[in-house]
Structure formats: structure tokens, C-alpha cells
Amino acid sequence: MASSTSQKLKLLYIVDILKKYSDEEHPISASFIILKLSAYGINAERKAIYDDIECLVEFGYEIIKTRSPKAGYFLAYRDFELPEIFLLQDAVRTAHFISEKKTRDLCSKLDEFLSSYQLKRNSSGIYINTDGKTNNESIFYNIDTISRAIENRHKISYKYGVRELKGREIVTVFKDRTLNPYAMTWQDDHYYLIGNYDKYDNLVHLRIDRMKSVEETDKNARHFSEVSNYSDTFNVADYTKGLFDMFVGEFSEVRLKCSKESLEQIADRFGSSIFVTNVTDTHFEITVNCAVSHGLVNWLLGFSDGVEVLSPEPLRKMMKERAEKVLDLYK
């Protein structure tokens, strides 16, 4: 690299050196920066490094001069702090819809935001549980295609995989489908597409990791106002808060009598601002708006006798029928 070009790049190299080799516990000296610059074919003097750092600070980089634990400089502000990297990498590692290969790629990219010392601390705890991870490597391309189709209000075509038993073997059979796409959401460790099939007047939820050969068509999608309560914007947060395990069902006011032992789980699910009534020493009642579905029944049964459905009557009937079926298994 020509010397003049190297000198023009010097400030960028200094920023890179500070990112890689410095943090609050490991400040680096001007001599260390000069040594690292020489590896890029750049000669620099100590006074020039001081001037360069002043320029970077003036530009907006938060570079701190310190004398503890030793004299030197460190980059105080980073795009992501170490706990934020831990959080993001844990989310990637545990997400079922991200393949093992893509998990490692994303974690490696997040590592680039850390100093070399932070990286050593981070890598000591890395573990990727491959159980349940998808083997669909095209999921990120699918997400990109779907997001464009949603923006353009176009239908999508795709192949959807459904597991079936062939003798003793579990196989995935793919079927061609076309959908009106409205929104995507990460729920219950999976990434879902919310949309509508033309011949029905309801919403459906599809696992994006089970989709392949996703293409945006040139056909206009049916507007979500025809099949939902939303007119201008499809409110994903509002829609999904009443769903259980992404099961589709008619939304209804559900009144529950709950034991006080169930309070933590009830508040985790519906929020701490729920309206509580009829409080006794042992129980309380709440009314929430949610989809009456098999997913809701499964969730409620997990409380055993800790939660009783007071209304609506169709949900009470579903609970009774499911409980009787479970009881029949163990007679």
C-alpha cells in the first residue's frame, strides 16, 4: 500500500485498534498504537498519535485518557456493550428458526463488536444447543422476500412443509401454496408469518422455517381489514398478546378464577395492569380478551385446579371435555 494512502487511512486504523485492543480495564498506550500501525505499513510518531486521538474525540468518538489500571487510552462507547452482546447471542442461540450454521455466523458477527479481552471472556461460555434447530438455510432470504411482499402488498407463493409418518419414519412433505401476507412475529421460539388464504375469511399463522421457494408475485394481496379488526395498520403486538401457542381462535372475553399461587404466571402472561376483582384470602378473578383455542385450553390445564374458567361457556365445555379425555387415559 502506498505511503500516502496509508496515512489517509491512519485515523480509521486507530479506531479499529482501539475497538479491538482497548476497553476500560485494558487501556492502550500511544506506543502500542504505533506498533499496531506499523503492521499496516504506517509510520507514526507519538505526538501525531496524540493529535489523531484529539481529532477523533472532536469528531465524536468517546476515547478516554486514563492512568488506571495503567496509563493509556480506551474506547468508552461501543455500538453494543458486553451484556447486550450476551443477550443478543443467547437469543440467537436459543431461536429454533435459526439454523446451526447461521447461528454460528451471527454470533461471530456480534463478536466483532467486542475487544479482544471481552471476546476471551465471551467465548468461554458459548454453547449452541442444536436440538430443535431448523435445517432450513434459506429462512433469512425468505424473510427478506416476505417483508418486500408485505411492503408492496403483493401475494406470495411458496412450498410449505408438513411432517407425516411413512411407516416408522418421519418425513416432511411440501405443498404449493399462495398467501396474502400481513406481518411477521417471533413467538414461542418460532418465527411466524400471519396472513390469509383467499378462500377463507380468517387469519392463519405459518412457521417461516417450514417455508421454502418463497417468491413475491405481481398479484395484489387482499387487505387485512377484510379479515381482521385492523383498518390502517396491522398491529402485531396487539394481535399476538391474546394468542396461546399461536393457535387461531375467535377472540372473546374470558373470566378466570385464579388461586393466589398462580399470580406470577398470570401476570407474566397478561401483564401487571390486568383488572383484578373478587379478591379473597385464596383466590382472585380477572377478565381478559384472548383467542378461545386449543392452545388456550392447553395453557389453562397446566394450572390443574389453580385456575377455573368462569366464562364463556364454550371454553368451559372445551376444558371439561379435554380433562375427561385425559382422565380416560389413566383409568
N, C-alpha and C positions, 0 to 999 in steps of 0.2 A: 504494500500500500504506500502511495506517495506520501512524503512527509507532510506536505501542505494539507492533503486530505485528512491525514491522521490528526493533525492539530485541530481541524474543523470539527472532528468528531470527539475531541477530548472531553468536552462537558458531558456528552452522552455516556461516555465510558466511565466517567467519575460517578455519575448517578447509578450506573449499573454496578460498579464496585461497592458503593455504599449499600445498595439493596442486597447484594449477595453476602457481604462480609461484615456488615455492622448491624448492631442493634443496641438497645440500652445497656445491656450487660457486656457488650463487646465493641467498644468504640475503636476506631482505627486511626492511625496517625497519618500525617502527610507523607512520611517516608514509606508507609505501607501502600498508599495510593500511588506514589511514584513507581514503586516496584511493580505493581499490577499493571500500570500503564505501559511500562517497558515491554511487557509481554505482547502488547498490541502494536509495538513499534513506535511508541510515543515517548519522546524525551520531555521531561518536565522538571522544573526547579521548585523548591519548597515554597518560595514566595508566590510563584504562579499558581500553585495549588490553593493557597490561601485566597488569592484573588478570584479563582474559579468558584470556590465554595461560596464566597460573598455574592457572586453573580447568580448562583443557583438559589441562594436564600432570597435574594431580591426578586427573582422570578416567581418564587412561591414554594420552593422545597423547604420542608421543615428539617433542617440539618442543625443538630445541636452540638456545640462545643462543650466538652466536659473534662473534668480532671479525675473523675471517679467512675468506675473502679480503676481506670487509668486514663491518662491524657489522650485526647483524640476527638474524633467526630463520629456521630451516628445519625442515621436517618430515622427521625422520630415518627413521622407519619407514613403509613403504608396503606395501600388500597384496601388490604384486609389485615386485621390483627390476628394473632395466633389462635385465640379462642374461636374467632369467626371461621378460620380455615378448618379447625377441628369440627365445627358444627356442619359446615358445608360438605366436608369429606364424609362424615358419618351419614349424612342424608343420602349422598351418592352411593355409599357402600351398602346401605340397607334398602335402597329402592329396587324393588323387584323388576321394574320395567327397564332398567339399565343393564345391559349385558356385562359379563365379567370383563371383557376386553375394553369396552367403553368406560367402565368403572375405573380401571387402571389408568386409562388415558386421561380422564377428567381429574383424578386425584393427582396425577403427575403435573397437569397444568396448574392446579391450585398450589402445588409445592413451589412453583416458580415465584410465587408472591412472598416466599419466606427467605430469611437469611440462611446461610449455610449452617449456623448454630441452631436456629429454630428448626431447620429441616432434620437435623440429627435427633432432636427431641421428638419431632412429629413421627418420623419413620419407625421409631421403636414400638409404637402402638398400632401399626397398620395391620388390619386383618380383614380380609374380604370373605364373607360367607357366600359361597356360590349356590347354596340351596335356594331354589325358587327364582334364581336369576334367569331372565329371558335369554334365549339364544338368537333373538331377532336383532341383527346388527343394523337393520335399516330404520329402526324406530325414530332416530333423530331426523332422518330425511323425511319420514312420514309426517312428523310433527311440523316440519317446515312447509310441506305441501299442504297440509290441512289448514295451517294458520293463514296461508295465502288464499285458499279457497274461502275461508270464513270472511276474510277481509273483502274479497271480491264478490261475496255472496253467490258462490257457484256450488253446484253439487260436486261430490267426489265419487269416484269408482274405486273399488279395492277388492281384495280377497280376504275373507275372514276365516280364521282357523277355529274349529271346534273339535274338542277331544272326543274320541269314540273308542270303544273296546272292539278289537278284532281278535277274537279268541282270548288269549291271556295278555295280549299286547295292547298298550295304549298308543293310539296313533292320532295325528292331527289331520283333519280333513278340511280343505279350504274351499269356500264357496264364494262365487262372484256376487257382489252387492253394490248398490248405489244409495247414497245417503245425502240428506240435507244437513250439513254440519253447522253447529251453532257455537260451541265452546269446548274447551279442554280443561280438565281439572285433575289434580293429584289427590286421590282419596284412598284411604285404606291400603297404602303401599302399592297402589297401581295408578297408572295414568289413563284417564278415560276421555273418550270423545262423546259429547252429548249432541244428539241430532234427532232426525225424524225420517222415517220411511214414508214415501208419498202416499201409500195406500192406507196408512193409519193416521189418526188424529192425536197421537201422543208422542212423548219423548222416549228415546232409548239411550242406553249407556253402553258403549263398546270399549273393550280393552284395546288400547292402541298397540300394545306389544303383540296382540294376536292378528294385527293387520299387516298385509304386505301388498306390493304392487299398487300403492296408493297414487292416484292421479286426479288432478283437478280437471273437471270437464268444462265445457263452454256453456253448459245449461244453467239457467238461473235457479237458485235454491228457493224453496218455499220459505216464506218469512216465519220466524219463530212466534210471532204474535198470533198466528193461526192455530198453534198447538200448545201455547203456554200462556201464563198470566202477564208476560212481559211485552211491552209495546215498542219502546225505543232502544233499550239496551237489555241484553240477556244477562241478568245478574247471577253469576255463577255462585258467589258466596251465599246469597240468599236462597238460591235453589237447593244447593247441596246440604245446607245445615239441617234440613228436615229429612234427609235420606239416611238409611241404615244399610251399610254394605253395598251402596249404590243400587239397591233394589227399587224398581219402579212401582209406584202405587198412587192411589188417589190421596191428596192431602186433606187432612181433617183435623179438627181439634180433638186432642187426646187427653183425657183426665186420668191421672195416676195417683194412687195412694201408695206412699213410699215409706219404708222404715227409715229411721234416722241413720242407721248404719250404711244406707245406700247414698247418703247425701253427697259424698265426694264424687262418686261416679256420675250421679245425676247432674251435678254442677259442671263436671268436666264435659259432659255431653251437650247440655243445653245452655250453659253459661250461668254465672252467679246472679244475673239480673232477672231470672225467672220469677214469676209471681207465685208466691207460696201462700197457701190457705190452710185452714183447719189443722193447725199445729197442736199436737198433743205431746205427752211425755215420750211417746214411742214412734209416732208417725206424723207425716205432713202430706198435703196434697198439692199437685201442680197441674196446670193445663198448658199444653204445648201444641204447636201446629207442625205436624210431620206426616210423611207418607205412610199410609197403612199398608204394610207389605210383609212378606215372609222374613225379610231382613229385620224389621222391627220386632216381629214375634221372636226370632232367634235371640235378639239382644235382650228382650224382656225376660225370656226364660232363663237367661243367665243369672238373674237375681233370685231364682227359685221363689220362695214365698216372701221375698223382701219387697216386691213391687206388685200391686194389684191394678189391673185395668178397670177403671170405673165406667168409662165410656170412650168411644162409641160402642154400641152393642155388636156390630160386625167384628170388631177387633177382639172383644171378649169371647166371641164364638170361636174365632181363629185360635186364641190362646187355649181354650178348653179342648178343642179338637187335637191340637198339637200335643198338649200334655197327656191326653188319653192315649195317643199313639205311642208316645214314649213309654208310658206305663205298661202298655200291652207288650212291649218288647221284653220287659223284665218280669212278667207274670210267670 
